């Protein structure tokens, strides 16, 4: 894609965003119903030997959705911080990319308001028992965030991860007939908006790669997969399982190794790898080992 073609594509995305100013309070009114909001097949414990009561499955479904939505809010705040730093360091404010980033920032804040409303309505309690939020894991997380938002090409790769992974999860939610109707509408609303964000990231990734330093290129090829795997693995944390009476860490590790969760990770992250191949960052014939381990491609 030439710079002119990228300009035109980004301008089209801005035009669509300008016509779709959807406030979630009016576009997605209401809230989730009582009881189980996810079908058994979409719970993270699917495929494991745990026998759960109906009440446990209902509680687990609500805790899982709340945990994923909470991580969505946090990731969108990272994206907002990174894009804001990018704009602060951009001198050509007439660049169509600047206008689209401003559209995206507005859309992400609306998504966050919707997710926070959903978390509140679900009545989940596991947030206070998230072991990745405090101590050494929390410190490492904050250091990675502070580093990544200052490395544009790494940030764009993580943006793809933060949108591809929930997009696939929400695609499965919308397609399953037993998903809570309100949760299905939330997922449909979010996926429609995120499709433009994914298109923007893919359009500008080749430009960011061309401008990247040797260090940034090494980080994308060898460090980014580990960060993305960490993002995936902490979407549902051990405290979620403890909230329904399951052993937290044991269940968390077992769920991540289960065939459905591994398949979900492979499918979601393969899309990120494909974007990097299309951008010329990674050769299909020489995929670095960390990417092979993350995606299951070529391994």
PyMOL commands that set and color helices and strands:
alter all, ss='L'
color gray80, all
select helices_A, chain A and resi 3-19+24-27+40-42+54-88+96-122+126-129+135-148+152-175+181-211+214-233+238-242+248-257+259-278+289-295
alter helices_A, ss='H'
color red, helices_A
deselect
rebuild
show_as cartoon
